[in-house]
Amino acid sequence: MIVPVGPSGFSQQIGVNAVGFPIYVYFDRQTNTYHYVVVLPNGRAIYTNERGEPVAATPAKPILPLAVLGGSVGFLAGGPVGVLIGALLGALAGENLGGNKK
């Protein structure tokens, strides 16, 4: 389905959620991604799924999994000191991947 998005980033209303709030498609120009949003009566918009149920605003950064992976590789390569170095490098890599950069 192609949904035209206006200059504000919002499409025309594409439905309503179970509570009756309007659902729109929103284009986030900072991340170049599309999201479903529900606009509340106070004018604020929240990210939702296609049924208008609230979801997290942005995916979590993969810091912990990469820190564990880096620590494991570090342990195999350099023992206890390698764990610390690998975990630190994995956490730094996770911080720099995905998520919002401001």
N, CA, C and O of each residue as an XYZ file, in Angstrom:
408
protein
N       0.837     -1.165      0.000
C       0.000      0.000      0.000
C       0.892      1.243      0.000
O       1.783      1.363      0.841
N       0.668      2.140     -0.908
C       1.405      3.396     -0.972
C       0.562      4.476     -0.303
O      -0.590      4.707     -0.672
N       1.158      5.128      0.682
C       0.451      6.171      1.418
C       1.212      7.473      1.227
O       2.354      7.583      1.674
N       0.609      8.464      0.574
C       1.313      9.738      0.411
C       1.467     10.455      1.750
O       0.549     10.483      2.569
N       2.651     11.034      1.950
C       2.959     11.748      3.188
C       3.157     13.210      2.845
O       3.886     13.545      1.912
N       2.504     14.084      3.605
C       2.595     15.521      3.351
C       3.869     16.129      3.900
O       4.707     15.416      4.451
N       4.029     17.455      3.757
C       5.232     18.141      4.219
C       5.465     18.020      5.725
O       6.605     18.119      6.181
N       4.412     17.809      6.494
C       4.565     17.676      7.945
C       5.105     16.313      8.337
O       5.509     16.113      9.482
N       5.118     15.362      7.390
C       5.559     14.005      7.684
C       4.402     13.054      7.932
O       4.612     11.843      8.012
N       3.166     13.579      8.058
C       2.006     12.745      8.334
C       1.213     12.469      7.064
O       1.109     13.320      6.181
N       0.654     11.261      6.989
C      -0.250     10.923      5.897
C      -1.658     11.387      6.267
O      -1.881     11.960      7.334
N      -2.591     11.128      5.371
C      -3.988     11.302      5.744
C      -4.340     10.185      6.718
O      -3.638      9.176      6.783
N      -5.411     10.353      7.468
C      -5.825      9.339      8.430
C      -6.068      8.022      7.706
O      -6.756      7.984      6.686
N      -5.489      6.925      8.247
C      -5.655      5.619      7.606
C      -6.541      4.684      8.417
O      -6.805      3.561      7.985
N      -7.001      5.120      9.575
C      -7.866      4.284     10.393
C      -8.006      4.851     11.791
O      -7.552      5.959     12.078
N      -8.638      4.079     12.655
C      -8.761      4.436     14.072
C      -8.402      3.213     14.895
O      -8.603      2.079     14.461
N      -7.861      3.454     16.101
C      -7.531      2.330     16.974
C      -8.760      1.914     17.767
O      -9.838      2.480     17.583
N      -8.609      0.939     18.640
C      -9.735      0.398     19.402
C     -10.378      1.442     20.304
O     -11.557      1.323     20.636
N      -9.621      2.466     20.709
C     -10.143      3.514     21.581
C     -10.810      4.623     20.774
O     -11.571      5.420     21.323
N     -10.529      4.676     19.483
C     -11.137      5.681     18.623
C     -10.219      6.807     18.185
O     -10.663      7.741     17.517
N      -8.928      6.734     18.556
C      -7.980      7.761     18.139
C      -7.547      7.505     16.692
O      -7.434      6.351     16.280
N      -7.304      8.563     15.923
C      -6.921      8.384     14.519
C      -5.505      7.828     14.360
O      -4.596      8.188     15.108
N      -5.338      6.945     13.373
C      -4.033      6.355     13.054
C      -3.541      6.989     11.761
O      -4.294      7.132     10.797
N      -2.261      7.369     11.755
C      -1.614      7.960     10.581
C      -0.316      7.209     10.313
O       0.173      6.468     11.166
N       0.232      7.408      9.128
C       1.599      6.980      8.836
C       2.455      8.232      8.939
O       2.106      9.279      8.394
N       3.586      8.119      9.647
C       4.483      9.257      9.854
C       5.852      8.915      9.282
O       6.384      7.834      9.535
N       6.423      9.840      8.510
C       7.772      9.666      7.969
C       8.736     10.500      8.800
O       8.637     11.727      8.831
N       9.668      9.833      9.474
C      10.674     10.503     10.294
C      11.860     10.852      9.402
O      12.586      9.963      8.959
N      12.056     12.122      9.138
C      13.110     12.556      8.221
C      14.517     12.370      8.792
O      15.480     12.284      8.030
N      14.650     12.307     10.112
C      15.980     12.110     10.698
C      16.486     10.693     10.473
O      17.675     10.489     10.227
N      15.587      9.708     10.555
C      16.004      8.323     10.403
C      15.566      7.709      9.077
O      15.898      6.561      8.783
N      14.813      8.480      8.266
C      14.293      7.993      6.987
C      13.487      6.705      7.139
O      13.629      5.774      6.346
N      12.632      6.664      8.176
C      11.796      5.497      8.414
C      10.339      5.914      8.550
O      10.025      7.039      8.939
N       9.457      4.975      8.217
C       8.017      5.193      8.353
C       7.525      4.508      9.617
O       8.008      3.434      9.974
N       6.562      5.131     10.298
C       5.982      4.586     11.521
C       4.478      4.819     11.508
O       3.994      5.802     10.948
N       3.755      3.911     12.125
C       2.356      4.181     12.404
C       2.314      5.032     13.669
O       3.071      4.782     14.607
N       1.451      6.017     13.704
C       1.298      6.855     14.891
C      -0.184      7.079     15.165
O      -1.018      7.056     14.260
N      -0.483      7.296     16.438
C      -1.817      7.698     16.869
C      -1.677      9.100     17.434
O      -0.778      9.373     18.230
N      -2.569      9.985     17.019
C      -2.543     11.348     17.525
C      -3.583     11.456     18.637
O      -4.768     11.194     18.429
N      -3.117     11.845     19.815
C      -3.982     11.966     20.986
C      -4.731     13.298     20.963
O      -4.356     14.197     20.211
N      -5.784     13.442     21.773
C      -6.556     14.685     21.782
C      -5.732     15.930     22.131
O      -6.083     17.037     21.722
N      -4.638     15.756     22.885
C      -3.801     16.911     23.238
C      -2.815     17.275     22.131
O      -2.002     18.184     22.300
N      -2.882     16.564     20.990
C      -2.031     16.881     19.847
C      -0.735     16.094     19.784
O      -0.028     16.152     18.777
N      -0.408     15.358     20.840
C       0.822     14.562     20.829
C       0.615     13.289     20.031
O      -0.479     12.725     20.020
N       1.658     12.841     19.370
C       1.604     11.606     18.588
C       2.483     10.560     19.254
O       3.555     10.880     19.767
N       2.029      9.300     19.249
C       2.819      8.197     19.799
C       2.965      7.125     18.729
O       2.060      6.908     17.923
N       4.123      6.454     18.731
C       4.353      5.361     17.799
C       3.457      4.191     18.164
O       3.288      3.872     19.341
N       2.881      3.552     17.149
C       2.013      2.403     17.365
C       2.301      1.348     16.307
O       3.090      1.560     15.387
N       1.640      0.205     16.464
C       1.667     -0.780     15.386
C       0.511     -0.459     14.438
O      -0.168      0.552     14.616
N       0.284     -1.302     13.442
C      -0.743     -0.998     12.443
C      -2.155     -0.995     13.012
O      -3.067     -0.471     12.373
N      -2.362     -1.568     14.199
C      -3.684     -1.565     14.838
C      -3.858     -0.398     15.807
O      -4.911     -0.266     16.431
N      -2.830      0.455     15.940
C      -2.925      1.602     16.829
C      -2.572      1.300     18.261
O      -2.883      2.093     19.150
N      -1.923      0.162     18.514
C      -1.489     -0.197     19.863
C      -0.091      0.366     20.085
O       0.781      0.182     19.236
N       0.150      1.054     21.213
C       1.456      1.689     21.451
C       2.616      0.698     21.409
O       2.498     -0.439     21.865
N       3.734      1.153     20.855
C       4.980      0.384     20.818
C       6.117      1.305     21.233
O       5.921      2.510     21.390
N       7.303      0.739     21.410
C       8.472      1.551     21.756
C       8.769      2.523     20.627
O       8.559      2.211     19.455
N       9.258      3.702     20.988
C       9.543      4.745     19.998
C      10.649      4.338     19.048
O      10.537      4.560     17.842
N      11.704      3.754     19.557
C      12.818      3.352     18.705
C      13.332      2.006     19.170
O      13.212      1.677     20.350
N      13.896      1.225     18.276
C      14.460     -0.041     18.696
C      15.640      0.182     19.639
O      16.372      1.164     19.515
N      15.810     -0.734     20.571
C      16.918     -0.626     21.514
C      18.245     -0.821     20.789
O      18.335     -1.576     19.821
N      19.255     -0.138     21.265
C      20.589     -0.323     20.696
C      21.136     -1.666     21.156
O      20.849     -2.102     22.270
N      21.916     -2.321     20.314
C      22.417     -3.660     20.648
C      23.671     -3.620     21.523
O      24.650     -4.305     21.225
N      23.656     -2.826     22.600
C      24.856     -2.676     23.430
C      25.183     -3.964     24.175
O      26.298     -4.472     24.064
N      24.221     -4.502     24.936
C      24.495     -5.674     25.757
C      24.893     -6.899     24.933
O      25.893     -7.540     25.255
N      24.142     -7.248     23.872
C      24.559     -8.430     23.107
C      25.959     -8.297     22.516
O      26.724     -9.261     22.512
N      26.298     -7.113     22.019
C      27.637     -6.952     21.448
C      28.718     -6.924     22.525
O      29.844     -7.356     22.279
N      28.389     -6.420     23.716
C      29.357     -6.446     24.815
C      29.639     -7.889     25.236
O      30.789     -8.246     25.492
N      28.599     -8.715     25.308
C      28.782    -10.129     25.661
C      29.581    -10.849     24.581
O      30.493    -11.619     24.882
N      29.236    -10.594     23.325
C      29.970    -11.210     22.226
C      31.437    -10.779     22.249
O      32.338    -11.606     22.107
N      31.667     -9.469     22.430
C      33.047     -8.978     22.489
C      33.819     -9.564     23.656
O      34.997     -9.899     23.525
N      33.152     -9.690     24.808
C      33.807    -10.299     25.970
C      34.156    -11.751     25.735
O      35.221    -12.212     26.147
N      33.266    -12.478     25.076
C      33.529    -13.894     24.789
C      34.711    -14.059     23.838
O      35.590    -14.893     24.054
N      34.713    -13.252     22.790
C      35.832    -13.305     21.834
C      37.120    -12.872     22.525
O      38.180    -13.462     22.311
N      37.018    -11.834     23.357
C      38.197    -11.373     24.090
C      38.747    -12.437     25.022
O      39.962    -12.584     25.157
N      37.847    -13.187     25.673
C      38.292    -14.252     26.574
C      39.049    -15.326     25.809
O      40.088    -15.808     26.260
N      38.519    -15.697     24.644
C      39.188    -16.717     23.839
C      40.540    -16.229     23.334
O      41.486    -17.008     23.214
N      40.624    -14.932     23.039
C      41.866    -14.395     22.486
C      42.887    -14.019     23.557
O      44.090    -14.176     23.349
N      42.412    -13.522     24.702
C      43.386    -12.997     25.658
C      43.093    -13.240     27.115
O      43.673    -12.573     27.972
N      42.216    -14.170     27.428
C      41.930    -14.487     28.820
C      41.175    -13.363     29.529
O      40.399    -12.645     28.898
N      41.400    -13.206     30.842
C      40.643    -12.233     31.637
C      40.795    -10.786     31.164
O      39.827    -10.025     31.164
N      41.990    -10.413     30.768
C      42.192     -9.053     30.266
C      41.453     -8.883     28.939
O      40.897     -7.818     28.672
N      41.444     -9.912     28.117
C      40.731     -9.880     26.845
C      39.230     -9.720     27.030
O      38.561     -9.099     26.204
N      38.696    -10.285     28.125
C      37.265    -10.126     28.413
C      36.940     -8.652     28.591
O      35.982     -8.148     28.005
N      37.730     -7.965     29.395
C      37.476     -6.542     29.657
C      37.593     -5.714     28.376
O      36.738     -4.878     28.083
N      38.640     -5.954     27.638
C      38.843     -5.195     26.398
C      37.751     -5.520     25.382
O      37.199     -4.614     24.757
N      37.435     -6.801     25.212
C      36.404     -7.204     24.257
C      35.030     -6.674     24.629
O      34.279     -6.234     23.758
N      34.689     -6.713     25.926
C      33.388     -6.203     26.362
C      33.295     -4.698     26.133
O      32.256     -4.193     25.708
N      34.368     -3.994     26.411
C      34.379     -2.545     26.200
C      34.233     -2.212     24.711
O      33.444     -1.343     24.341
N      34.987     -2.898     23.870
C      34.886     -2.649     22.429
C      33.506     -3.046     21.892
O      32.966     -2.369     21.017
N      32.933     -4.141     22.409
C      31.595     -4.553     21.987
C      30.538     -3.536     22.388
O      29.627     -3.241     21.614
N      30.661     -2.997     23.603
C      29.705     -1.984     24.060
C      29.826     -0.709     23.230
O      28.819     -0.093     22.884
N      31.046     -0.317     22.915
C      31.232      0.872     22.075
C      30.658      0.649     20.678
O      30.051      1.554     20.104
N      30.844     -0.540     20.134
C      30.274     -0.843     18.816
C      28.749     -0.798     18.872
O      28.112     -0.260     17.967
N      28.159     -1.363     19.935
C      26.716     -1.337     20.087
C      26.164      0.052     20.233
O      25.071      0.336     19.742
N      26.894      0.933     20.900
C      26.461      2.310     21.083
C      26.433      3.053     19.752
O      25.602      3.938     19.550
N      27.330      2.699     18.856
C      27.428      3.378     17.575
C      26.550      2.775     16.483
O      26.449      3.344     15.396
N      25.917      1.640     16.750
C      25.052      1.004     15.760
C      23.589      1.322     16.068
O      23.170      1.326     17.226
N      22.833      1.586     15.024
C      21.392      1.764     15.166
C      21.019      2.888     16.114
O      21.850      3.726     16.464
N      19.752      2.897     16.525
C      19.258      3.918     17.442
C      19.288      5.323     16.859
O      19.611      5.510     15.686
N      18.957      6.289     17.670
C      18.937      7.687     17.233
C      20.250      8.353     17.531
O      20.778      8.228     18.636
N      20.772      9.044     16.581
C      21.974      9.854     16.790
C      21.568     11.299     16.783
O      20.906     11.764     15.855
N      21.959     12.012     17.813
C      21.583     13.424     17.914
C      22.800     14.277     18.016
O      22.692     15.499     18.110
